[in-house]
Amino acid sequence: MRRGVRIGVDVGKARVGVARCDRDGLLATPIETMPRDERTVAALLAHARELDAVEFVVGLPLSLSGADTASTTDARQLAAQLAAASETPVRLVDERLSTVTAHRQLQAGGRRASRSRSIVDQVAAVIILQNALDSERMSDRPPGSVVPRTKDP
């Protein structure tokens, strides 16, 4: 298992959930939910600098059949922007059903969906990152695929 803080990112049209893990890559915890706007990439880069992160783990929302969706394209675009703007590697990982799982966890904890909108994105980011960490620990291989660095995403 590689050491170092990783930042998990759940990309949405309106909001972006952000999580982090400890330096040993054992446990993912929430950081924040931020609005999705022109400042999103800069805010994610600021988290990476503050935490001395070794990589970003961006959720890739594929359909249940594994096909791309409009949300998949959106996540790929944000990941490409991050990769172009940073020296920190960016990985895309399959995140099918992470938001559904986040809603279920919040409901099980007694939270209403209407009051959980800002939190569900953080919980989804935690689920994405924790699944990636667990996958790496079990397979001894980094999860997902690296987003190539380009000058113009």
C-alpha positions in Angstrom: 0.0 0.0 0.0 1.4 3.3 -1.0 1.7 5.9 1.7 0.4 9.5 1.6 -2.8 11.5 1.8 -5.2 11.2 -1.0 -8.1 13.5 -1.8 -11.4 11.9 -2.9 -13.7 13.9 -5.2 -17.4 13.3 -6.0 -18.2 15.5 -9.0 -21.7 16.8 -9.4 -23.3 19.5 -11.6 -24.1 21.8 -8.7 -21.7 20.6 -5.9 -18.5 18.7 -5.4 -17.9 16.5 -2.3 -14.4 16.3 -1.0 -12.8 13.7 1.3 -9.3 12.8 2.5 -7.5 9.9 4.0 -4.8 9.6 6.6 -1.1 9.2 5.5 -1.3 5.4 5.9 -4.3 5.2 3.5 -6.5 3.5 6.0 -9.5 5.7 6.6 -11.3 8.2 4.4 -13.0 11.2 6.2 -15.1 14.1 4.8 -13.6 17.5 4.2 -16.4 19.6 2.7 -19.0 20.1 0.0 -18.2 23.0 -2.3 -20.2 24.7 -5.0 -19.3 23.6 -8.5 -18.1 26.8 -10.2 -15.0 28.4 -11.7 -13.3 28.2 -8.4 -13.6 24.4 -7.9 -10.3 23.4 -9.3 -8.4 26.1 -7.4 -10.1 25.0 -4.1 -9.2 21.3 -4.7 -5.6 22.3 -5.5 -5.5 24.3 -2.2 -6.6 21.2 -0.3 -3.9 19.2 -2.0 -1.2 21.8 -1.0 -2.5 22.1 2.6 -2.6 18.3 3.1 0.5 17.6 1.0 -1.6 15.1 -1.0 0.0 12.5 -3.2 -3.0 12.1 -5.5 -6.6 12.9 -6.3 -9.1 10.1 -6.6 -12.0 11.3 -8.7 -15.2 9.2 -9.0 -16.2 8.2 -12.5 -20.0 7.7 -12.5 -20.6 5.0 -15.1 -24.0 3.5 -15.8 -24.8 0.1 -14.3 -23.8 -1.5 -17.6 -20.5 0.3 -17.5 -21.3 2.8 -20.3 -20.5 6.5 -20.1 -23.2 9.0 -19.2 -23.4 12.8 -19.2 -22.1 12.8 -15.6 -19.2 10.6 -16.7 -18.2 13.2 -19.3 -18.5 15.9 -16.6 -16.3 14.0 -14.2 -13.7 13.3 -16.9 -13.6 17.1 -17.7 -13.0 18.1 -14.1 -10.3 15.4 -13.7 -8.6 16.7 -16.8 -8.7 20.2 -15.5 -7.2 19.1 -12.2 -4.5 17.1 -14.0 -3.6 20.0 -16.2 -3.4 22.5 -13.3 -1.4 20.3 -10.9 1.7 18.2 -10.4 -0.4 15.9 -8.2 -1.5 12.8 -10.1 -5.2 12.4 -10.7 -6.9 9.0 -10.9 -10.4 8.1 -12.1 -12.1 5.3 -10.3 -15.4 3.6 -10.9 -18.0 5.0 -8.5 -21.2 3.3 -9.5 -23.8 3.6 -6.8 -21.7 5.7 -4.4 -24.4 8.4 -4.2 -27.1 5.8 -3.7 -25.0 4.2 -0.9 -24.4 7.7 0.6 -28.2 8.4 0.7 -28.8 5.0 2.3 -26.2 5.6 5.0 -27.6 9.0 5.9 -31.1 7.6 6.0 -29.9 4.8 8.3 -28.4 7.4 10.5 -31.8 9.2 10.8 -31.1 12.1 8.4 -33.8 13.3 6.0 -32.9 13.5 2.3 -34.1 17.1 2.1 -31.6 18.1 4.9 -28.8 16.0 3.6 -28.1 17.5 0.2 -24.9 19.2 1.2 -23.7 16.3 3.2 -24.5 13.5 0.7 -21.7 14.7 -1.6 -19.1 14.5 1.2 -20.3 11.0 2.1 -20.1 10.0 -1.5 -16.6 11.3 -1.7 -15.7 9.3 1.4 -17.2 6.2 -0.2 -15.3 6.7 -3.4 -12.0 7.2 -1.6 -12.5 4.4 0.9 -13.4 1.9 -1.9 -10.2 3.0 -3.8 -8.1 2.5 -0.7 -9.6 -0.9 0.1 -9.2 -2.0 -3.5 -5.5 -1.0 -3.5 -4.9 -2.7 -0.2 -6.5 -6.0 -1.5 -4.9 -6.0 -4.9 -1.6 -4.2 -4.1 -2.3 -2.1 -7.2 -3.3 1.5 -7.5 -7.0 1.8 -8.4 -8.6 3.1 -11.5 -6.7 4.9 -14.3 -4.3 7.9 -14.3 -5.5 11.0 -16.1 -2.8 12.2 -18.4 -1.4 15.7 -17.9 -2.1 18.0 -20.8 -1.7 21.7 -21.2 -5.3 22.3 -22.4 -7.9 20.0 -20.9 
